[in-house]
């Protein structure tokens, strides 16, 4: 056995479907337009060149007001000048981060679904621990954990931000799918083992390289649920719709199909196999083994095909980026988005102030959808929050979703990470009124012009 399986009974399935239904109601569309992808430069993190303080093993982090735990695996020969892949591995319902990290009864060959050994020290791995050994993602708290872990790891270790990946089995597959929906501009690809929509699908309109693996006789999460996840990204990635072949019952084999017609850099792969609810099937038998399964090789090939730097997984925002040094004037107040006192301190709360053309009111929309201040720091949603009223602050640029913005033709400015609008608190007009995110409502305090 690869890990505990008793948690996958009919009662658990029913509970998971309730969770999925609740999250479906929470799902929102970012409505972002896409255009042809373009190459982007290698995007190393602030941790490059630093002597790391993080170490491999179990540790904790504060996220959303809770203490969360995770296991980190840093390459044995870690070089702080080499940007590494970052791979998240999510456990199943009733499983643990330790199950993913250790490989269970199959040991190291199955660590992180077999990817750790195949990576040959070319990747940093992280296994978060779900609340109650699951990934309900209530209020987006598990996505927030992912964001917080990326912040922590990338501030200390050298990561290539164009090479982030996620994978998981069952509930962990559902969490990987939630990342594909909500963090497509931050992650390069996901691989979903026997998944379903269990952790929500916030957004879900962006392309991302997607691989799904599912058993034709899965009696816990029916293969139709896995096909539905796949088909979302067949559409998003512009692939030619088809019904890919699947092995017959009794064949004890698998068929892997790569879709045709997909947008360059955004493939969709579907691997169906003659077996049940498991991540490690073995051809020729109905047993499973993390040592001899074919799935780990298929997933590693899928992830490792993507070269550092491009194609850019972030579609170009619409409209065209503004020229350097553009002020943003609030329609309701006539005042400009302003950095108090020209501060360059992380965490400085943004405000509105009389427009004066100073450097602390100049913003550049980059090709990575950042709004950069003249001092080089980024407009940031505090703590990667998504709640109404979350403060908009200044922070070191790090490529995370909470620093990506979309300038819309109606004058609104949308935070990509939350889908909410750049908003002047209380529709205020006075100098010093703080700026936040809020559900888009078309108000004058959410519309901006380029001054």
DRENDO-1510 file (C-alpha; in Angstrom, 1 decimal, always signed):
<recs>
REC; n; res; u; v; w
REC; 1; UNK; +0.0; +0.0; +0.0 .
REC; 2; UNK; +1.2; +3.5; -0.8 .
REC; 3; UNK; -0.7; +5.1; +2.1 .
REC; 4; UNK; -4.0; +4.9; +4.1 .
REC; 5; UNK; -7.0; +4.1; +1.8 .
REC; 6; UNK; -9.8; +3.5; +4.2 .
REC; 7; UNK; -10.8; +7.2; +4.1 .
REC; 8; UNK; -12.1; +6.8; +0.6 .
REC; 9; UNK; -15.4; +5.2; +1.4 .
REC; 10; UNK; -18.8; +6.2; +0.3 .
REC; 11; UNK; -19.4; +8.4; +3.4 .
REC; 12; UNK; -16.2; +10.4; +2.6 .
REC; 13; UNK; -17.2; +10.7; -1.0 .
REC; 14; UNK; -20.5; +12.3; +0.0 .
REC; 15; UNK; -18.8; +14.7; +2.3 .
REC; 16; UNK; -16.4; +15.7; -0.4 .
REC; 17; UNK; -19.2; +16.4; -2.8 .
REC; 18; UNK; -20.9; +18.6; -0.3 .
REC; 19; UNK; -17.6; +20.5; +0.0 .
REC; 20; UNK; -17.4; +20.7; -3.8 .
REC; 21; UNK; -20.9; +22.1; -4.1 .
REC; 22; UNK; -20.2; +24.8; -1.5 .
REC; 23; UNK; -17.1; +25.9; -3.2 .
REC; 24; UNK; -18.8; +25.9; -6.6 .
REC; 25; UNK; -21.1; +28.6; -5.4 .
REC; 26; UNK; -18.1; +30.7; -4.3 .
REC; 27; UNK; -16.4; +30.4; -7.7 .
REC; 28; UNK; -15.9; +33.7; -9.5 .
REC; 29; UNK; -14.7; +34.7; -12.9 .
REC; 30; UNK; -11.7; +37.1; -13.4 .
REC; 31; UNK; -12.8; +37.7; -17.0 .
REC; 32; UNK; -9.3; +38.3; -18.1 .
REC; 33; UNK; -8.6; +38.4; -21.8 .
REC; 34; UNK; -5.8; +36.4; -23.3 .
REC; 35; UNK; -3.4; +37.0; -26.2 .
REC; 36; UNK; -0.6; +35.1; -27.8 .
REC; 37; UNK; +2.0; +34.1; -25.3 .
REC; 38; UNK; +5.4; +35.7; -25.4 .
REC; 39; UNK; +8.8; +34.6; -24.1 .
REC; 40; UNK; +9.9; +36.0; -20.7 .
REC; 41; UNK; +13.3; +36.1; -19.0 .
REC; 42; UNK; +14.3; +33.9; -16.2 .
REC; 43; UNK; +12.7; +35.1; -13.1 .
REC; 44; UNK; +14.8; +34.3; -10.0 .
REC; 45; UNK; +13.7; +35.2; -6.5 .
REC; 46; UNK; +15.0; +37.4; -3.7 .
REC; 47; UNK; +16.5; +34.2; -2.2 .
REC; 48; UNK; +19.1; +33.9; -5.0 .
REC; 49; UNK; +22.6; +34.6; -3.7 .
REC; 50; UNK; +21.5; +34.5; -0.1 .
REC; 51; UNK; +22.8; +32.1; +2.6 .
REC; 52; UNK; +19.5; +30.2; +3.3 .
REC; 53; UNK; +18.0; +29.9; +6.8 .
REC; 54; UNK; +15.4; +27.4; +5.8 .
REC; 55; UNK; +16.4; +23.7; +6.2 .
REC; 56; UNK; +14.8; +20.5; +4.9 .
REC; 57; UNK; +12.3; +18.9; +7.2 .
REC; 58; UNK; +9.0; +19.7; +9.1 .
REC; 59; UNK; +8.3; +23.3; +10.0 .
REC; 60; UNK; +5.4; +25.7; +10.6 .
REC; 61; UNK; +4.1; +29.0; +9.2 .
REC; 62; UNK; +1.5; +31.5; +10.2 .
REC; 63; UNK; -1.2; +31.8; +7.5 .
REC; 64; UNK; -4.6; +33.4; +7.8 .
REC; 65; UNK; -4.2; +33.6; +11.6 .
REC; 66; UNK; -3.5; +29.9; +11.9 .
REC; 67; UNK; -0.4; +27.9; +12.5 .
REC; 68; UNK; +0.0; +25.6; +9.5 .
REC; 69; UNK; +2.7; +23.0; +9.0 .
REC; 70; UNK; +4.6; +21.7; +6.0 .
REC; 71; UNK; +7.6; +19.7; +5.0 .
REC; 72; UNK; +10.4; +21.2; +2.9 .
REC; 73; UNK; +13.0; +19.3; +0.8 .
REC; 74; UNK; +15.9; +21.3; -0.5 .
REC; 75; UNK; +18.3; +19.6; -3.0 .
REC; 76; UNK; +21.3; +17.9; -1.4 .
REC; 77; UNK; +23.7; +20.0; -3.5 .
REC; 78; UNK; +21.8; +23.2; -3.2 .
REC; 79; UNK; +23.5; +26.2; -5.0 .
REC; 80; UNK; +22.1; +29.6; -4.0 .
REC; 81; UNK; +23.0; +31.0; -7.5 .
REC; 82; UNK; +20.9; +28.4; -9.4 .
REC; 83; UNK; +17.2; +29.0; -9.7 .
REC; 84; UNK; +15.3; +25.8; -9.0 .
REC; 85; UNK; +11.9; +24.4; -9.8 .
REC; 86; UNK; +9.4; +24.6; -7.0 .
REC; 87; UNK; +7.0; +21.6; -6.7 .
REC; 88; UNK; +4.1; +21.4; -4.3 .
REC; 89; UNK; +2.8; +17.9; -3.4 .
REC; 90; UNK; -0.7; +17.7; -1.8 .
REC; 91; UNK; -1.8; +14.6; +0.2 .
REC; 92; UNK; -5.2; +12.8; -0.1 .
REC; 93; UNK; -8.1; +12.8; +2.2 .
REC; 94; UNK; -6.9; +11.4; +5.5 .
REC; 95; UNK; -3.3; +11.4; +4.3 .
REC; 96; UNK; -0.6; +13.6; +5.6 .
REC; 97; UNK; +2.3; +15.7; +4.4 .
REC; 98; UNK; +4.6; +13.0; +5.8 .
REC; 99; UNK; +2.9; +10.4; +3.6 .
REC; 100; UNK; +3.8; +12.5; +0.5 .
REC; 101; UNK; +7.3; +13.3; +1.7 .
REC; 102; UNK; +8.2; +9.8; +2.8 .
REC; 103; UNK; +6.6; +7.9; -0.1 .
REC; 104; UNK; +4.7; +5.7; +2.4 .
REC; 105; UNK; +5.3; +2.0; +2.1 .
REC; 106; UNK; +7.1; +2.5; -1.3 .
REC; 107; UNK; +9.6; +4.8; +0.4 .
REC; 108; UNK; +11.9; +7.3; -1.4 .
REC; 109; UNK; +11.1; +6.1; -4.9 .
REC; 110; UNK; +7.5; +7.4; -4.4 .
REC; 111; UNK; +8.4; +10.6; -2.4 .
REC; 112; UNK; +6.3; +13.4; -3.8 .
REC; 113; UNK; +4.6; +11.0; -6.1 .
REC; 114; UNK; +7.9; +9.8; -7.4 .
REC; 115; UNK; +9.1; +13.2; -8.6 .
REC; 116; UNK; +11.7; +13.8; -5.9 .
REC; 117; UNK; +14.0; +10.9; -7.1 .
REC; 118; UNK; +13.4; +11.7; -10.8 .
REC; 119; UNK; +14.3; +15.3; -10.3 .
REC; 120; UNK; +17.8; +14.4; -9.4 .
REC; 121; UNK; +18.3; +17.5; -7.1 .
REC; 122; UNK; +16.9; +19.9; -9.7 .
REC; 123; UNK; +13.8; +20.9; -7.7 .
REC; 124; UNK; +12.7; +22.2; -4.2 .
REC; 125; UNK; +9.7; +20.2; -2.9 .
REC; 126; UNK; +7.1; +21.3; -0.4 .
REC; 127; UNK; +4.4; +19.2; +1.2 .
REC; 128; UNK; +1.8; +21.3; +3.0 .
REC; 129; UNK; -0.5; +19.7; +5.7 .
REC; 130; UNK; -4.2; +20.1; +5.2 .
REC; 131; UNK; -6.5; +21.1; +8.0 .
REC; 132; UNK; -8.3; +18.0; +9.2 .
REC; 133; UNK; -6.1; +16.1; +6.7 .
REC; 134; UNK; -8.1; +17.6; +3.8 .
REC; 135; UNK; -8.2; +20.5; +1.5 .
REC; 136; UNK; -11.6; +22.1; +2.0 .
REC; 137; UNK; -10.0; +25.5; +1.2 .
REC; 138; UNK; -12.6; +27.3; +3.3 .
REC; 139; UNK; -12.6; +31.0; +2.5 .
REC; 140; UNK; -9.6; +30.4; +0.3 .
REC; 141; UNK; -7.4; +29.6; +3.3 .
REC; 142; UNK; -5.5; +26.8; +1.5 .
REC; 143; UNK; -4.7; +29.0; -1.5 .
REC; 144; UNK; -3.6; +31.6; +1.0 .
REC; 145; UNK; -1.3; +29.0; +2.5 .
REC; 146; UNK; +0.2; +28.3; -0.9 .
REC; 147; UNK; +0.8; +32.0; -1.4 .
REC; 148; UNK; +2.4; +32.4; +2.0 .
REC; 149; UNK; +4.6; +29.4; +1.4 .
REC; 150; UNK; +5.8; +30.8; -1.9 .
REC; 151; UNK; +6.6; +34.1; -0.2 .
REC; 152; UNK; +8.6; +32.3; +2.6 .
REC; 153; UNK; +10.5; +29.9; +0.4 .
REC; 154; UNK; +11.3; +32.4; -2.4 .
REC; 155; UNK; +12.5; +35.0; +0.0 .
REC; 156; UNK; +15.1; +32.6; +1.3 .
REC; 157; UNK; +15.8; +30.1; -1.5 .
REC; 158; UNK; +16.6; +30.5; -5.2 .
REC; 159; UNK; +13.5; +29.7; -7.2 .
REC; 160; UNK; +12.7; +30.2; -10.8 .
REC; 161; UNK; +9.2; +31.7; -10.7 .
REC; 162; UNK; +8.5; +30.4; -14.3 .
REC; 163; UNK; +8.9; +26.9; -13.0 .
REC; 164; UNK; +6.3; +26.4; -10.2 .
REC; 165; UNK; +4.3; +23.1; -10.3 .
REC; 166; UNK; +1.6; +21.4; -8.2 .
REC; 167; UNK; +0.4; +17.8; -8.0 .
REC; 168; UNK; -1.7; +15.7; -5.7 .
REC; 169; UNK; -4.0; +12.7; -5.4 .
REC; 170; UNK; -7.8; +12.7; -4.8 .
REC; 171; UNK; -8.4; +15.6; -2.4 .
REC; 172; UNK; -4.9; +16.6; -3.2 .
REC; 173; UNK; -5.8; +16.5; -6.8 .
REC; 174; UNK; -8.7; +18.7; -6.1 .
REC; 175; UNK; -6.4; +21.2; -4.4 .
REC; 176; UNK; -4.0; +21.1; -7.4 .
REC; 177; UNK; -7.0; +21.8; -9.6 .
REC; 178; UNK; -7.9; +24.8; -7.4 .
REC; 179; UNK; -4.4; +26.1; -8.0 .
REC; 180; UNK; -4.9; +25.7; -11.7 .
REC; 181; UNK; -8.1; +27.7; -11.5 .
REC; 182; UNK; -6.9; +30.5; -9.2 .
REC; 183; UNK; -3.1; +30.7; -9.7 .
REC; 184; UNK; -2.6; +30.0; -13.4 .
REC; 185; UNK; -0.5; +33.1; -13.7 .
REC; 186; UNK; +1.8; +31.9; -10.9 .
REC; 187; UNK; +2.1; +28.2; -11.7 .
REC; 188; UNK; +3.5; +26.7; -14.9 .
REC; 189; UNK; +1.6; +23.4; -14.8 .
REC; 190; UNK; -0.3; +21.0; -12.6 .
REC; 191; UNK; -0.8; +17.2; -12.6 .
REC; 192; UNK; -4.1; +15.9; -11.0 .
REC; 193; UNK; -4.3; +12.3; -9.9 .
REC; 194; UNK; -7.9; +11.0; -9.7 .
REC; 195; UNK; -9.2; +14.5; -8.9 .
REC; 196; UNK; -12.6; +16.3; -8.7 .
REC; 197; UNK; -13.7; +19.8; -8.0 .
REC; 198; UNK; -13.4; +19.5; -4.2 .
REC; 199; UNK; -11.4; +22.6; -3.2 .
REC; 200; UNK; -13.2; +25.2; -5.4 .
REC; 201; UNK; -12.3; +26.8; -8.7 .
REC; 202; UNK; -11.8; +30.6; -8.1 .
REC; 203; UNK; -11.4; +32.2; -11.5 .
REC; 204; UNK; -10.8; +29.2; -13.7 .
REC; 205; UNK; -10.5; +31.2; -17.0 .
REC; 206; UNK; -6.8; +31.3; -17.5 .
REC; 207; UNK; -4.7; +28.8; -19.5 .
REC; 208; UNK; -2.2; +26.6; -17.6 .
REC; 209; UNK; -0.4; +23.4; -18.7 .
REC; 210; UNK; -2.6; +20.6; -17.4 .
REC; 211; UNK; -2.3; +16.8; -16.9 .
REC; 212; UNK; -5.0; +14.6; -15.6 .
REC; 213; UNK; -4.6; +10.9; -14.6 .
REC; 214; UNK; -7.7; +8.8; -13.7 .
REC; 215; UNK; -8.8; +5.2; -13.4 .
REC; 216; UNK; -11.7; +4.0; -15.5 .
REC; 217; UNK; -13.1; +2.0; -12.6 .
REC; 218; UNK; -12.6; +4.6; -9.9 .
REC; 219; UNK; -15.5; +4.1; -7.5 .
REC; 220; UNK; -14.6; +7.0; -5.2 .
REC; 221; UNK; -14.3; +9.9; -7.7 .
REC; 222; UNK; -15.8; +8.7; -11.0 .
REC; 223; UNK; -13.7; +9.3; -14.0 .
REC; 224; UNK; -16.4; +11.6; -15.4 .
REC; 225; UNK; -15.4; +14.1; -12.7 .
REC; 226; UNK; -11.7; +14.0; -13.8 .
REC; 227; UNK; -12.8; +14.5; -17.4 .
REC; 228; UNK; -14.8; +17.6; -16.4 .
REC; 229; UNK; -11.6; +19.1; -14.8 .
REC; 230; UNK; -9.6; +18.3; -17.9 .
REC; 231; UNK; -12.2; +19.8; -20.3 .
REC; 232; UNK; -12.0; +23.2; -18.5 .
REC; 233; UNK; -8.4; +23.5; -19.5 .
REC; 234; UNK; -9.0; +22.0; -23.0 .
REC; 235; UNK; -11.2; +25.1; -23.5 .
REC; 236; UNK; -8.9; +27.6; -21.7 .
REC; 237; UNK; -5.8; +26.4; -23.5 .
REC; 238; UNK; -7.5; +26.6; -26.9 .
REC; 239; UNK; -7.1; +22.8; -27.6 .
REC; 240; UNK; -9.1; +20.9; -30.2 .
REC; 241; UNK; -12.0; +19.2; -28.4 .
REC; 242; UNK; -12.0; +15.4; -28.6 .
REC; 243; UNK; -12.9; +12.2; -26.7 .
REC; 244; UNK; -9.5; +10.8; -26.1 .
REC; 245; UNK; -9.2; +7.0; -26.2 .
REC; 246; UNK; -9.3; +5.1; -22.9 .
REC; 247; UNK; -8.3; +1.5; -22.2 .
REC; 248; UNK; -11.0; -1.2; -22.0 .
REC; 249; UNK; -12.0; -2.9; -18.8 .
REC; 250; UNK; -9.7; -5.9; -18.3 .
REC; 251; UNK; -6.9; -4.5; -20.4 .
REC; 252; UNK; -4.8; -3.7; -17.3 .
REC; 253; UNK; -3.0; -0.9; -19.2 .
REC; 254; UNK; -3.1; +2.8; -19.8 .
REC; 255; UNK; -3.5; +5.2; -22.7 .
REC; 256; UNK; -1.9; +8.7; -22.6 .
REC; 257; UNK; -3.2; +11.3; -25.0 .
REC; 258; UNK; -1.7; +14.7; -25.7 .
REC; 259; UNK; -4.4; +17.1; -27.1 .
REC; 260; UNK; -3.8; +18.8; -30.4 .
REC; 261; UNK; -4.3; +22.5; -31.3 .
REC; 262; UNK; -3.4; +23.8; -27.8 .
REC; 263; UNK; -2.0; +27.3; -27.5 .
REC; 264; UNK; +1.8; +27.1; -27.6 .
REC; 265; UNK; +3.2; +26.3; -24.2 .
REC; 266; UNK; -0.1; +25.2; -22.7 .
REC; 267; UNK; -0.5; +21.5; -23.5 .
REC; 268; UNK; -3.2; +19.3; -22.0 .
REC; 269; UNK; -2.5; +15.6; -21.4 .
REC; 270; UNK; -5.0; +12.9; -20.4 .
REC; 271; UNK; -3.8; +9.5; -19.0 .
REC; 272; UNK; -6.6; +7.0; -18.4 .
REC; 273; UNK; -5.9; +3.6; -16.9 .
REC; 274; UNK; -7.7; +0.3; -16.2 .
REC; 275; UNK; -7.8; +0.5; -12.5 .
REC; 276; UNK; -9.5; +2.1; -9.5 .
REC; 277; UNK; -8.9; +5.1; -7.2 .
REC; 278; UNK; -5.1; +5.3; -6.9 .
REC; 279; UNK; -2.1; +7.3; -8.0 .
REC; 280; UNK; +0.3; +4.5; -8.6 .
REC; 281; UNK; -1.2; +1.9; -11.0 .
REC; 282; UNK; +1.0; -0.7; -12.6 .
REC; 283; UNK; +0.3; -2.0; -16.1 .
REC; 284; UNK; -0.4; -5.8; -16.3 .
REC; 285; UNK; -1.9; -5.9; -12.8 .
REC; 286; UNK; -4.6; -4.4; -10.6 .
REC; 287; UNK; -2.1; -3.8; -7.8 .
REC; 288; UNK; -0.3; -0.4; -7.3 .
REC; 289; UNK; +3.3; +0.4; -6.5 .
REC; 290; UNK; +5.1; +3.6; -6.1 .
REC; 291; UNK; +8.3; +1.8; -7.2 .
REC; 292; UNK; +7.1; +0.4; -10.5 .
REC; 293; UNK; +4.2; +2.6; -11.5 .
REC; 294; UNK; +4.4; +4.4; -14.9 .
REC; 295; UNK; +2.6; +7.5; -13.6 .
REC; 296; UNK; +5.7; +9.2; -12.0 .
REC; 297; UNK; +7.6; +9.0; -15.2 .
REC; 298; UNK; +4.7; +10.5; -17.2 .
REC; 299; UNK; +4.3; +13.4; -14.8 .
REC; 300; UNK; +8.0; +14.1; -14.6 .
REC; 301; UNK; +8.2; +14.2; -18.4 .
REC; 302; UNK; +5.2; +16.6; -18.4 .
REC; 303; UNK; +6.7; +19.0; -15.9 .
REC; 304; UNK; +10.3; +18.8; -17.1 .
REC; 305; UNK; +9.5; +19.7; -20.7 .
REC; 306; UNK; +9.0; +23.3; -19.7 .
REC; 307; UNK; +12.1; +25.4; -20.1 .
REC; 308; UNK; +13.0; +28.2; -17.8 .
REC; 309; UNK; +11.7; +31.6; -19.0 .
REC; 310; UNK; +9.0; +30.7; -21.5 .
REC; 311; UNK; +6.6; +30.7; -23.1 .
REC; 312; UNK; +5.3; +33.1; -20.5 .
REC; 313; UNK; +2.5; +31.4; -18.5 .
REC; 314; UNK; +1.1; +34.9; -17.8 .
REC; 315; UNK; -1.1; +36.1; -20.7 .
REC; 316; UNK; -0.5; +39.8; -21.6 .
REC; 317; UNK; -3.0; +42.0; -19.8 .
REC; 318; UNK; -5.5; +44.2; -21.7 .
REC; 319; UNK; -5.3; +47.1; -22.3 .
REC; 320; UNK; -1.7; +47.7; -23.4 .
REC; 321; UNK; +0.7; +48.5; -20.5 .
REC; 322; UNK; +1.0; +52.2; -19.7 .
REC; 323; UNK; +4.2; +54.1; -20.3 .
REC; 324; UNK; +6.7; +54.4; -17.4 .
REC; 325; UNK; +5.9; +57.1; -14.9 .
REC; 326; UNK; +2.1; +57.3; -15.2 .
REC; 327; UNK; +0.0; +58.6; -12.3 .
REC; 328; UNK; -3.3; +57.0; -11.5 .
REC; 329; UNK; -6.0; +59.6; -10.7 .
REC; 330; UNK; -9.1; +58.6; -8.8 .
REC; 331; UNK; -12.3; +59.6; -10.7 .
REC; 332; UNK; -14.3; +60.1; -7.6 .
REC; 333; UNK; -11.7; +62.2; -5.7 .
REC; 334; UNK; -9.6; +63.8; -8.4 .
REC; 335; UNK; -6.6; +62.7; -6.3 .
REC; 336; UNK; -3.7; +60.4; -7.2 .
REC; 337; UNK; -2.6; +57.0; -5.9 .
REC; 338; UNK; +0.2; +58.0; -3.6 .
REC; 339; UNK; +3.0; +56.5; -1.4 .
REC; 340; UNK; +2.9; +58.4; +1.9 .
REC; 341; UNK; +6.1; +60.4; +2.4 .
REC; 342; UNK; +7.8; +58.7; -0.6 .
REC; 343; UNK; +8.5; +55.8; +1.8 .
REC; 344; UNK; +10.2; +52.7; +0.4 .
REC; 345; UNK; +9.4; +50.5; +3.5 .
REC; 346; UNK; +7.7; +47.2; +3.0 .
REC; 347; UNK; +4.1; +47.4; +4.2 .
REC; 348; UNK; +3.6; +51.1; +3.6 .
REC; 349; UNK; -0.2; +51.7; +3.2 .
REC; 350; UNK; -1.1; +53.4; +0.0 .
REC; 351; UNK; -3.4; +56.4; +0.0 .
REC; 352; UNK; -4.8; +59.2; -2.3 .
REC; 353; UNK; -3.3; +62.6; -2.3 .
REC; 354; UNK; -3.3; +65.8; -4.4 .
REC; 355; UNK; -1.7; +65.0; -7.8 .
REC; 356; UNK; +1.7; +66.7; -8.0 .
REC; 357; UNK; +3.7; +64.7; -10.5 .
REC; 358; UNK; +6.1; +63.5; -7.8 .
REC; 359; UNK; +8.0; +60.2; -8.1 .
REC; 360; UNK; +5.9; +58.7; -5.3 .
REC; 361; UNK; +2.8; +59.0; -7.6 .
REC; 362; UNK; +4.4; +57.4; -10.6 .
REC; 363; UNK; +3.5; +53.8; -11.6 .
REC; 364; UNK; +4.6; +51.5; -14.4 .
REC; 365; UNK; +2.6; +48.5; -15.6 .
REC; 366; UNK; +5.1; +45.8; -16.4 .
REC; 367; UNK; +4.9; +42.9; -18.8 .
REC; 368; UNK; +4.4; +40.7; -15.7 .
REC; 369; UNK; +1.2; +42.7; -14.8 .
REC; 370; UNK; +2.9; +44.4; -11.8 .
REC; 371; UNK; +2.3; +48.1; -11.0 .
REC; 372; UNK; +5.8; +49.2; -10.0 .
REC; 373; UNK; +6.6; +52.4; -8.2 .
REC; 374; UNK; +9.5; +54.6; -9.4 .
REC; 375; UNK; +11.6; +53.2; -6.5 .
REC; 376; UNK; +11.2; +49.7; -7.9 .
REC; 377; UNK; +8.7; +48.2; -5.4 .
REC; 378; UNK; +5.3; +46.8; -6.2 .
REC; 379; UNK; +1.7; +47.6; -5.5 .
REC; 380; UNK; +0.7; +44.6; -3.3 .
REC; 381; UNK; -2.4; +43.2; -1.7 .
REC; 382; UNK; -1.5; +42.7; +1.9 .
REC; 383; UNK; -0.9; +39.1; +2.9 .
REC; 384; UNK; -2.3; +37.9; -0.5 .
REC; 385; UNK; -5.7; +38.6; +1.1 .
REC; 386; UNK; -8.9; +38.3; -0.9 .
REC; 387; UNK; -11.4; +39.8; +1.6 .
REC; 388; UNK; -13.1; +43.2; +1.1 .
REC; 389; UNK; -11.1; +45.9; +2.8 .
REC; 390; UNK; -7.7; +44.2; +2.6 .
REC; 391; UNK; -5.1; +46.9; +2.5 .
REC; 392; UNK; -3.1; +47.8; -0.6 .
REC; 393; UNK; +0.5; +48.3; +0.3 .
REC; 394; UNK; +4.0; +48.7; -1.0 .
REC; 395; UNK; +6.2; +45.6; -1.1 .
REC; 396; UNK; +9.3; +44.1; -2.7 .
REC; 397; UNK; +8.4; +42.7; -6.1 .
REC; 398; UNK; +8.2; +38.9; -6.0 .
REC; 399; UNK; +6.1; +37.8; -8.9 .
REC; 400; UNK; +3.2; +36.6; -6.8 .
REC; 401; UNK; -0.4; +36.9; -7.8 .
REC; 402; UNK; -1.2; +39.5; -5.2 .
REC; 403; UNK; +1.1; +41.8; -7.1 .
REC; 404; UNK; -0.5; +41.4; -10.4 .
REC; 405; UNK; -3.1; +44.0; -11.7 .
REC; 406; UNK; -5.3; +44.4; -14.7 .
REC; 407; UNK; -6.1; +47.9; -16.0 .
REC; 408; UNK; -9.6; +47.7; -17.5 .
REC; 409; UNK; -11.2; +49.8; -20.3 .
REC; 410; UNK; -13.9; +51.0; -17.8 .
REC; 411; UNK; -11.2; +52.6; -15.6 .
REC; 412; UNK; -11.2; +50.0; -12.9 .
REC; 413; UNK; -8.1; +48.3; -11.8 .
REC; 414; UNK; -8.5; +44.6; -10.8 .
REC; 415; UNK; -6.3; +42.7; -8.5 .
REC; 416; UNK; -5.6; +39.4; -10.3 .
REC; 417; UNK; -5.2; +37.3; -7.1 .
REC; 418; UNK; -8.7; +38.2; -5.7 .
REC; 419; UNK; -10.6; +39.5; -8.7 .
REC; 420; UNK; -11.5; +42.6; -6.7 .
REC; 421; UNK; -11.1; +46.2; -7.5 .
REC; 422; UNK; -8.6; +48.9; -6.4 .
REC; 423; UNK; -10.9; +51.0; -4.1 .
REC; 424; UNK; -10.8; +54.2; -2.1 .
REC; 425; UNK; -12.0; +53.5; +1.4 .
REC; 426; UNK; -15.6; +54.7; +2.0 .
REC; 427; UNK; -15.6; +56.5; -1.3 .
REC; 428; UNK; -13.5; +59.1; +0.5 .
REC; 429; UNK; -12.1; +62.2; -1.3 .
REC; 430; UNK; -9.8; +63.7; +1.4 .
REC; 431; UNK; -6.0; +63.6; +1.3 .
REC; 432; UNK; -4.7; +60.6; +3.1 .
REC; 433; UNK; -7.8; +58.3; +2.5 .
REC; 434; UNK; -6.4; +54.8; +2.4 .
REC; 435; UNK; -6.7; +52.5; -0.6 .
REC; 436; UNK; -7.9; +48.9; -0.4 .
REC; 437; UNK; -9.5; +46.1; -2.5 .
REC; 438; UNK; -13.3; +45.7; -2.6 .
REC; 439; UNK; -15.8; +43.8; -4.7 .
REC; 440; UNK; -16.1; +45.6; -8.0 .
REC; 441; UNK; -19.2; +47.8; -8.1 .
REC; 442; UNK; -18.5; +50.4; -10.8 .
REC; 443; UNK; -18.4; +53.2; -8.3 .
REC; 444; UNK; -16.4; +56.4; -8.9 .
REC; 445; UNK; -14.1; +55.4; -6.0 .
REC; 446; UNK; -13.1; +52.3; -8.1 .
REC; 447; UNK; -12.3; +54.1; -11.3 .
REC; 448; UNK; -8.9; +55.6; -12.3 .
REC; 449; UNK; -7.5; +57.5; -15.2 .
REC; 450; UNK; -3.9; +58.0; -16.3 .
REC; 451; UNK; -2.9; +61.5; -15.3 .
</recs>
